[in-house]
Amino acid sequence: MNEPVRLSKRMSELGLSSRREADEWIAKGWVRVDGQVVSELGSKVLPHQKITVDKQASAQQARRVTVLINKPVGYVSGQAEDGYKPAVVLVTPDNHWADDPSPEKFDRAQLRSLVPAGRLDIDSVGLLVLTQDGRIAKQLIGEDTSVEKEYLVRVQYTKPGRLPDADLQKLNHGLWMDGKPLLPAKVRWQNDDQLSFTLKEGRKRQIRRMCDMVGLKVIGLKRVRIGRVKLGELPQGQWRYLGADERF
């Protein structure tokens, strides 16, 4: 691969920033290629060229926060819709978890550009990530993400008897959705009416649709883990900061 690529794209590939951040830094003259400042948007680089960013960019990035919410039913992940409030309205001083180990202090500026890194539908509860950091958003929802997401799903079988083992195997691998095969999942019984789903993709209402395909009705759905970050003891409707030592 010796074809030139957009500088912002290359910076995103290297994990230096999101593309939007990269364009912002390039415009401010904070990006160097082989030691030379590049300030023209749309500039291209070769894969072997060395890209560095100035201290101002690193400092700006360090101030960006990531917030973990235990989302209740009735809130949407992103923009307000159909009269329902977005989960970001829960990020207030009153809802900040008292046991948050992070030393970070709440500042209203942290709400600026705080966007969901992944969705959790209105009827689902549990771990939702909101971030100002484009690198984290790319890691969690980029096209090539491999970060696992774990859910506890309470179900009711709509046919006589129990779910056949063959159908449990289909939930693990073999189902198709929207004309495409689903990636292999890890699905196992937690108890008589609750399944654990671990996925590496997140198509719209995926778990509910998977369950419907094998005759299961979803009664409740809770996301408990994203990568190495767990919901843990965080109370429903409250939030905390992602710790400096935590990685998805």
N, C-alpha and C positions, 0 to 999 in steps of 0.2 A: 504494500500500500504506500505508494509515493505520490499520490494525487494530493494537491492542496485542498484543504478544507477550511471552512469559516473558523476564524479564531474563537468565536464564542462557542461553537460546537465542540471544538477541540478542548477548550477549557472545561466544558461540561463532561466530556468523556474522561478527562483526567481527574475529575472530582474536585476541581478547584472552586467551582461555583456552578450556579444554574446558568442557562443561556441568558436569561433576563439580567441577572447580576453581572455577567460578563460584559454585556453591552453597556451597562451603566458604568462599569469600571473603565472600559475602553474609552468611552466618551470623556471621562474625567482624567484620562492620561495615567491611570494607575496600573496599566498592563505593559510588560516589556517582552519582546521576542528576541532572543539572543542578545539581551542587554539593551535593546533599542526600544524606546517608547513607541507604541502603536496606538493611535487615538482615532483612527478612521473606522467607523462601523462598516462591517462587511469585509474587512481585511481577511486574507487567507494565509494559512501557514502550512508548512510541510510537517509530517508526523515526527521527524527527528529534531525539529527546532525546539529550543528550550523556552518555556513560558514561565515568567515569574510575575508576582503581583506585589505592589507596594504595601507598606505597613498600614496605610490608611484603609486599604481594602480589607486586610485581615482584621483590623480593629473594628470596622463596621460589621463584618461578619460575626465577630465574637459577641457583639451586642444583641444579635438576633436570637430570639427565644423560641423554644418549642414547648408546647403545652399538651398535657395528657388530660383528657376529660373522661369521666365515667358518664356517658350520655344516657339520659333517661328516654323512655318512649315519648313520642310526641314532638321531638326536635329533629330538624333536618340537618344534614352535615354541612351543606354549603349555604347558598343564598336562600333567603326566606321564600317560601312558596305555598300557595293555597292557604294563606293565613297562618302557617306554622312558622315558629321562630327558628333561626339558625342557632346551632349549638354554641357559637361564639358569644352569644349574649350571656352564657353562664360564666364567662371569664370575668368575674368581678372580685373585688377584695373580700366580700362576704362569703363567696363560694370557694375561696382558696382553702384547700385542705389544711387544717391546723397542724397535721403531722408531716407536712411536706419537708423532707430533709434538705431541700435546696436552700442556699442562702440568698437566692435571687429575690428581689423586692418588686412588688407589682408597680407598674408605671403604665399610664394610659397609652403611651407611645408604643407599648408592646402589642396593642390591638391593631396597629396599622399593618396592613398586608399579612395578617395572621389568617392563613388559609388551611383548609382541610387537606391532609395528605392521605387520601383514601376516603371512601364513603362508608356510612353505616346507615341503613335505611330507617325510615321514621318509626317503624314498629320494632326495631332492634335496640338493644342496650349494650353498654360496655365501652371498651377502650376505643377512643377516637383521638387522633393526633392532629393538632393544629400547629402550623409552623410558619415562621418568617424566613426560614433557611431553605433556599432552593435546593441545596445539596440533599437535604433530608427528604424533601418532596420527591426528587428524582429517584432516590434510593427506594422509596416505598411505593411509588406509583409509576415509575418509568417503565418503558416497554420491556426492558430486559431485567426487571426486578425478580429476585429469587427469594425475597424475604417471606418467611412463613407467617400466616395469620391463623390463630387458633380460636375456635368458637365452641361453646357449649350450647347444644340445641335440644330443647324439650320437644318431643314428637308424640304423635298418636297415629297408630296404624289404622288405616281406613278399611282394611279387608279382614276377614276372619283369621284368627290365629296370630302368629308372630311374623315379623319380617323374615323372609327366607334368607339363608346365608348367601345364596347366589345374588340376591338384590343388594345385600351389604357389600359384596364384592364389586357390583356395578357402581356403587357410590364411591368406592376406592379408585376404580379405573374402568372405563368403558362407556361412559355416557357422553352424548353429544349435545351441544347447545348452540343455537343460531347457526347451524350448519357446520360447526367445527367441533373436533373432539376436545373434551376437557382434559387438562393436565392431570396426571395421577395425584390423588389426594390421600390423606390418612384419615379414615373414618372408623371409629370403634365405639362399642357400647360403653358408657360410663356406669349406667344402672338400667333398670327396667324400662324407663321412658326417656332416657337422655343419651344423646350421641355426642361424641367429640369429633369435630371436623378440623383438620389442618390443611389449609390450601396455600398455593403459591400464586394464585390469580384471584381476581375479584370482579367477575362479570356481574351485571346488574341483577340483584336478587338471586344470586347464583345458588345459595344453599337452599332457599325455599323452592326454587325450581327443580333442583336435584331431588329433593325429598318428594316432591309431587310426582316425579317420574316413576318412583317405586312405591307409590301409595302411602306415603307418610305425610301427615299434616303437621306443620310447624306450629307449636303452641307458644314457644318462647325462644329467643335467640340472643346470645350474649357473647361478645368478643372479649376474650380474656388475655390474649397475648398477641404482640406483633414483634416478630423476630425474637430478640432476647429480652424485650421489655414487656413486663407483665402488668395487668390491671391491679393485682394484689389487693391491698386493703382500702384502696381509694373509694370513698363512699359515692353512691349514685348522686349525680347532680353537682359533684364537686370536681376540682381540677388541681393539678400540681405541675411544676416545671419538670422537664426532662433534665436529669442531673448531668453535670459536666462529665461524669465518669460512665454514663449510660450510653450504650450503642445498640442500635437495632440489629 
